[in-house]
Amino acid sequence: MQINLTRFQKPTWLLLLILAIGCSTHTEDKIQENPFAHIQDKKAAEVLEKAFNTAGGLEDYRNMKTISYEKRSVLFLEDGSTESDLTQQHSYTLQPELIGDIIWKSDGNSYRIHYSAQDTYKEENGVRIPDSEESARKSFFSATYVLLIPFKLLDPGAKLTYEGRDTLDRGKIADVIRAEYDADKHDNHSTSEVWWYYFDAKDGAHLSSLVFHPPTYAYIENDAITDEHDIRFNIYRKTFRTDASRNKEYLRGEFYYYNYVINAGQ
């Protein structure tokens, strides 16, 4: 007797298809749950994971909806005299999409940088400055990037490499991560420069950074933070003109951050 398997095969294939889709979805979910999956250097990923925990945790960072703060930047010349002293108000919406404004006054004029995916520009006294889109975009991304380190190191495009441990001039032992950026390929990069980030080898705190601005180097020390919020933010940092070995030549700038206001979503 010949048995017709057709009516048995259909449910079997349907069940296999459902299982395959389910397994595929589960695999994708696992990949999405691992925020470090795109970082090829696994040691760099380990250092970042510790840094995130010390800085407040990735979940709390991702829950932030808005942030505003004031920033005072004082720049010095090589002879120690003041080149500029500027205070800006920063206001960012982080989700569901990145939008923000930076406003300040200088020499009796008012300025504003506005960023959104649809329109980015700089204003002077309420009048849009022609052809200011690119410079405004770079200024905005630089401000948000510096503020939100170490979490911004998860952003796509940067090549991260663990470079071992180093002893800083304040005696701290640090894990060093090198980050290479390419603004020509990635719109979220403000410049194509090389940075080195120094994280405390014990607790992962972000201690300092070194950046190569051809032909010079800038070394940034994070000297004070605030624990008033779920995420730890800098309230004072200094930058020095240095050589490639971090030998300080002179104090280039002091930066003060204050009046943080955070709105966290659920």
C-alpha positions as CSV (number, residue, x, y, z in Angstrom):
1,M,0.0,0.0,0.0
2,Q,1.4,3.5,-0.9
3,I,1.1,6.1,1.7
4,N,0.6,9.8,0.8
5,L,2.9,11.9,2.9
6,T,1.8,15.3,1.6
7,R,-0.6,16.1,4.4
8,F,2.0,15.1,7.0
9,Q,4.8,17.0,5.4
10,K,3.1,20.4,5.3
11,P,2.7,20.8,9.1
12,T,6.3,19.5,9.6
13,W,7.7,22.1,7.2
14,L,5.6,24.8,8.7
15,L,6.8,23.8,12.2
16,L,10.5,23.9,11.0
17,L,10.0,27.3,9.4
18,I,8.5,28.7,12.6
19,L,11.4,27.3,14.6
20,A,13.9,28.7,12.2
21,I,12.4,32.1,12.4
22,G,12.3,31.9,16.2
23,C,15.9,30.9,16.4
24,S,16.9,33.6,14.0
25,T,15.1,36.2,16.0
26,H,16.5,34.9,19.3
27,T,20.0,35.1,17.8
28,E,19.5,38.7,16.6
29,D,18.2,39.7,20.0
30,K,21.3,38.2,21.6
31,I,23.5,40.2,19.2
32,Q,21.5,43.4,19.9
33,E,21.8,42.8,23.7
34,N,25.6,42.8,23.5
35,P,26.6,46.5,23.0
36,F,30.2,45.6,22.5
37,A,29.7,43.1,19.7
38,H,31.0,45.4,17.1
39,I,34.3,46.1,18.9
40,Q,36.9,43.7,17.5
41,D,39.5,44.2,20.3
42,K,37.9,42.3,23.1
43,K,40.3,43.7,25.7
44,A,39.2,47.2,24.7
45,A,35.6,46.0,25.2
46,E,36.4,44.7,28.7
47,V,38.0,48.0,29.7
48,L,35.0,49.9,28.4
49,E,32.5,47.7,30.2
50,K,34.3,48.5,33.5
51,A,34.4,52.2,32.6
52,F,30.6,52.3,31.9
53,N,29.8,50.7,35.3
54,T,31.9,53.3,37.1
55,A,30.4,56.1,35.1
56,G,26.8,55.1,36.1
57,G,25.9,52.2,33.8
58,L,24.9,51.8,30.2
59,E,21.2,51.4,31.0
60,D,21.0,54.7,32.8
61,Y,22.9,56.4,30.0
62,R,20.5,55.0,27.4
63,N,17.5,56.1,29.5
64,M,18.6,59.8,29.4
65,K,16.1,61.8,27.3
66,T,17.4,65.4,27.7
67,I,20.4,67.1,29.3
68,S,21.3,70.7,29.8
69,Y,24.3,72.4,31.5
70,E,26.5,75.4,31.4
71,K,30.1,75.3,30.3
72,R,32.8,77.9,30.9
73,S,35.9,77.6,28.8
74,V,39.0,79.6,29.6
75,L,41.9,79.4,27.1
76,F,45.4,80.6,27.8
77,L,48.3,81.6,25.6
78,E,51.8,80.2,26.0
79,D,52.8,83.2,28.2
80,G,50.0,82.4,30.6
81,S,47.8,85.3,29.5
82,T,44.1,84.7,28.9
83,E,43.1,84.3,25.2
84,S,39.4,83.9,25.8
85,D,36.8,83.3,28.5
86,L,33.5,82.0,27.3
87,T,30.4,80.6,29.0
88,Q,27.9,78.6,26.9
89,Q,24.5,77.1,27.6
90,H,24.1,73.6,26.2
91,S,20.7,71.9,25.8
92,Y,20.4,68.4,24.1
93,T,17.5,66.1,23.4
94,L,19.1,62.6,23.1
95,Q,16.0,60.6,22.2
96,P,14.0,59.7,20.2
97,E,16.4,61.7,18.0
98,L,19.4,63.9,18.6
99,I,18.5,67.6,18.6
100,G,20.4,70.4,20.4
101,D,21.3,74.0,20.9
102,I,24.5,75.8,22.1
103,I,24.1,79.5,22.9
104,W,26.5,82.2,24.1
105,K,27.5,85.8,24.0
106,S,30.8,87.3,22.9
107,D,31.9,90.9,22.3
108,G,28.3,92.1,22.6
109,N,27.0,89.6,20.1
110,S,24.8,86.6,20.7
111,Y,25.4,83.3,19.0
112,R,23.6,80.0,18.6
113,I,24.5,76.6,17.1
114,H,21.5,74.5,16.3
115,Y,21.7,70.8,15.4
116,S,19.1,68.4,14.0
117,A,19.2,65.7,11.4
118,Q,17.1,67.9,9.2
119,D,18.8,71.3,9.7
120,T,22.1,72.4,11.2
121,Y,23.4,76.0,11.3
122,K,25.0,78.8,13.3
123,E,23.3,82.1,14.0
124,E,24.7,85.5,14.9
125,N,22.3,87.9,16.6
126,G,19.4,85.8,15.4
127,V,20.5,85.8,11.7
128,R,21.6,82.5,10.1
129,I,25.2,82.6,9.0
130,P,25.6,81.4,5.4
131,D,27.4,78.1,4.8
132,S,27.8,77.4,8.5
133,E,26.3,73.9,8.4
134,E,29.6,72.0,8.5
135,S,31.3,74.0,11.2
136,A,28.2,74.0,13.3
137,R,27.9,70.2,13.0
138,K,31.5,69.7,14.0
139,S,31.2,72.0,17.0
140,F,28.0,70.3,18.2
141,F,29.3,66.7,17.8
142,S,32.6,67.7,19.5
143,A,30.6,69.1,22.5
144,T,28.4,66.1,22.9
145,Y,31.2,63.6,22.4
146,V,33.5,65.1,25.1
147,L,30.6,65.4,27.5
148,L,29.4,61.8,27.2
149,I,32.7,59.9,27.2
150,P,33.1,57.0,27.9
151,F,29.7,56.0,26.6
152,K,30.2,57.7,23.2
153,L,33.0,55.2,22.5
154,L,30.3,52.8,21.6
155,D,29.3,54.9,18.6
156,P,29.8,53.3,15.2
157,G,32.9,54.0,13.1
158,A,35.7,54.4,15.6
159,K,38.5,51.9,15.6
160,L,39.3,51.0,19.2
161,T,42.5,49.3,20.2
162,Y,43.8,48.4,23.7
163,E,47.4,49.6,24.1
164,G,48.2,48.1,27.5
165,R,48.8,50.0,30.7
166,D,50.6,53.2,31.4
167,T,51.6,55.3,34.5
168,L,50.2,58.8,34.5
169,D,52.1,61.7,36.0
170,R,49.7,61.7,38.9
171,G,50.8,58.2,39.8
172,K,47.7,56.4,38.6
173,I,48.0,53.2,36.6
174,A,45.7,53.4,33.6
175,D,44.4,51.1,30.9
176,V,44.9,52.8,27.5
177,I,42.5,52.7,24.6
178,R,43.4,54.2,21.2
179,A,40.6,55.5,19.1
180,E,40.9,56.4,15.4
181,Y,38.2,58.5,13.7
182,D,37.4,59.1,10.1
183,A,35.1,62.1,9.5
184,D,35.1,61.4,5.7
185,K,33.4,58.1,6.2
186,H,31.3,58.7,9.3
187,D,29.0,61.8,9.7
188,N,29.0,61.4,13.5
189,H,32.8,62.0,13.7
190,S,33.7,65.7,14.0
191,T,37.3,65.2,13.0
192,S,39.7,62.6,11.7
193,E,42.1,62.4,14.6
194,V,43.6,59.9,16.9
195,W,42.7,59.9,20.6
196,W,44.0,58.0,23.6
197,Y,41.7,57.4,26.5
198,Y,43.1,56.6,30.0
199,F,41.0,54.6,32.4
200,D,41.9,53.8,36.0
201,A,43.1,50.2,36.0
202,K,41.4,49.6,39.4
203,D,37.9,51.0,39.0
204,G,37.7,52.1,35.3
205,A,37.2,55.8,36.0
206,H,38.0,58.0,33.0
207,L,41.2,59.9,34.1
208,S,42.4,61.7,31.1
209,S,42.7,61.8,27.3
210,L,45.4,62.6,24.7
211,V,44.6,63.9,21.2
212,F,46.8,64.6,18.3
213,H,45.9,67.9,16.6
214,P,48.6,68.0,13.9
215,P,51.2,69.1,14.5
216,T,50.6,69.4,18.3
217,Y,49.2,67.2,21.1
218,A,46.6,68.1,23.7
219,Y,46.4,66.3,27.0
220,I,43.1,66.6,29.0
221,E,42.9,65.8,32.7
222,N,39.5,65.2,34.4
223,D,40.0,66.7,37.8
224,A,36.5,66.7,39.4
225,I,33.2,65.0,38.8
226,T,29.7,65.2,40.2
227,D,27.8,62.3,41.7
228,E,24.5,64.1,41.9
229,H,23.0,62.2,39.0
230,D,22.8,58.6,37.9
231,I,25.5,59.3,35.3
232,R,28.8,60.8,36.6
233,F,29.7,64.1,34.7
234,N,32.8,66.2,34.7
235,I,32.7,69.5,36.5
236,Y,36.3,70.5,36.0
237,R,39.0,69.6,33.6
238,K,42.3,71.0,32.3
239,T,44.0,70.7,29.0
240,F,47.7,71.1,28.3
241,R,49.8,71.5,25.2
242,T,52.2,68.5,25.2
243,D,54.4,66.4,23.1
244,A,53.6,62.7,22.1
245,S,54.9,61.5,25.5
246,R,52.5,63.8,27.4
247,N,55.3,66.1,28.6
248,K,53.5,69.3,29.5
249,E,54.6,72.5,27.8
250,Y,51.9,74.9,29.1
251,L,48.3,75.1,30.4
252,R,46.1,75.6,27.4
253,G,42.7,75.7,29.0
254,E,40.4,75.2,31.9
255,F,36.8,74.0,31.6
256,Y,34.0,74.2,34.2
257,Y,30.7,72.4,33.9
258,Y,27.8,73.2,36.1
259,N,24.0,73.4,36.6
260,Y,23.3,69.9,35.1
261,V,19.7,69.1,34.5
262,I,18.9,65.6,33.4
263,N,15.5,64.1,32.3
264,A,15.6,60.3,32.3
265,G,12.9,58.2,30.6
266,Q,11.8,54.7,31.5
